[in-house]
């Protein structure tokens, strides 16, 4: 069941849709443009190609739960 949910989420994101899970958070798509970068090992400049990335923004309820100290 978890695999089916993740497959549907991945398909929605691949289609360009954001995915919201109530009381949990939202998976957002961001398009990053091409930019100049640097290879940290050699210091050589390189072009980082344009790409789409997925970010996660937690809901306020999830943030509040994580911020609470654990019960002793």
N, C-alpha and C positions, 0 to 999 in steps of 0.2 A: 504494500500500500504506500509506503514511504517513497519507494522508487517511482511509482506512478505519479505521485504528487510532484516530485522533483522533475520528472520528465515533462509534465505539463507546465511547470514554472519555466523550465529551460526553453520550451517551445514558445511560450508567450514572450519571453525576453528576446529570443531570436527573431520574433516577428516585430520587434520594436515597441512592445508594450511594457509598462512598469507593472510590478506585481506587488499588491498590498495584501498583507495578512493582518486582519484585525487584531488588536491588542498585542501584536508582536512587532511589526515594522513594515517597511516598504523597500523593495529592491528597485533601484532606479538605474536607468541607462544614461550614460554620458558619452558624447562623442568628443574625442580628443583630436585636435588637429596635429598635423605633422610639425615636428620641432627639431631643433638641433640638440644633440646630446653629446655625452663624452663617455668613452669606454673607461671605467674606473681603473682597470688593470693597466692599460697602456697609455691612457691620457689622450688617445686619438679621438678627434671629433667624428661624429657619425650622425646620420639623419634617422630619427625615430619616426616611423611611419604612422599615419593616422590610424586610429583604432577606436573601437567602442568598448567601454568598460562598464561593469556592473558595480554599483555601490549599494550599501545597506544603511538605511536610516531607521534606527529603532524607535518604537512608539514611546510616548511619554510613560505609559504604564510599565513597559519593560525597563526603561531607564530608572524609574523609581524603585523597582524591585531589585535591580542590580546595585543601586546605591545604598540600600539598607544594609546595616551590619548583620552578619550571620548570628542566629540565635545561639546562645551558649548553653 
